[in-house]
Amino acid sequence: MTDADPSTAEPLRGGGPHVGLILALTIRGLSVGNYPDMARVARTAESHGFDSAWLCDHFLTLSPDDYVRDAGITDEADGDALAAEGPSSIPLLECWTALSALSRDTTSLRLGTSVLCNSYRYPAVLAKMAATLDVISGGRVDLGLGAGWFQQEFEAYGIPFPPTGDRVSALAESLQVLRSVWTEENPRFHGEFYTIDGAICDPPPVQQPHPPLWIGGEGPRVSRIAVRHANGVNVRWWSAAKCAQRRTLLDRECEAIGRDPSTFGLSVTMLLATTESPEVQQQLRTRFKSIPDSGLITGSAESCLEQIREYQAAGIDHFLFTIPDVADSDYLDVVGEQILPYLDTASAPQPA
């Protein structure tokens, strides 16, 4: 299998949006660090009608300043000053173990990885892990995968950190291995980075032809790879206008390989905090300065709905929201009561 097969893909676009809740990111204040809280928040999200819960695949959780430096979005002088302060980490649960537990503590939420680092696991082993969780959860797994970027984490855990081009090329091969293991009776693949010879997956995934594959990445090359081998691509912190441009590119790439564009999804990760207080809104922007303003949806419920609908009009069909202090604040209940019920259509009733 080298190309996405339009004949077996289900349309991902149309109808109301898919809304997921991210329970862990590598930013302080956006990660639930203990399992009892994580399970409680996931069940609350489920009761409010969220479609999915997502965990990142990281071992180090950083302060906002450290994230700014390591993500390369600060100038050199600021970066030197921040480096002198040293890294700061808070508890972060390993994603696969935590998702396995969540599969028993929830009933309807889909369970996603946003996103797995391809370098941390061999793809055939990852395929077996995902198939097992798909069986345990009754077919609720969404597998998000990316090339990896967090060099400090690679080095801290003794994992080789190849050049960007090699990491992206390895990601392309991984997607082919995953699909081969999930769908073929006698999976074989020989590439530059990976080789398998009879990596049988028994039992296979519950979802057919396989669990949805989401690619995390923002470069055009990653998007082209995703169109050929996956079900959708996720971007982070983008404006609606930028998402619309990428949707156009994705549609063009789909058409170039004979794939129906409606079978390929575009997802965006955003911080969502509904509050009418200008002071709180400014506090959020200051506290989460590692996230560009385009990545924050905040304001009144009506304002947040208007912003979300701008993304829908731009071709976004999946939203992955991260909510500040989700285990200790009322933001989740506010979103569940004042946002989610009004998202099905553009003509949905406005909140009172």
Buried (B, 14 or more C-beta within 10 A) or exposed (E): BEEBEBEEBEEBBEEEBBBBBBBBBBBBBBBBBEBEBBBEBBBBBBEBEBBBBBBBBBBBBBBBBBBBBBBEBBEEEEBEEBEEEEBBBBEBBEBBEBBBBBBEBBEEBBBBBBBBBBBBBBBBEBBBBBBBBBBBBEEBBBBBBBBBBBEBBBEEEEBEBBEEEBBBBBBBBBBBBBBBBBBBEEBEBEBEBBEBEEBEBEEBBBBEBBBBBBBBBBEEBBBBBBBBBBBBBBBBBBBBEBBBEBBEBBBEBBEEEEBBBBBBBBBBBBBBBBBEEEEEBEBBBEBBBBBBEBBBBBBBBBBBBEBBBBBBEBBBBBBBBBBBBBBEBEBBEBBBBBBBEBBEEEEEEEBE
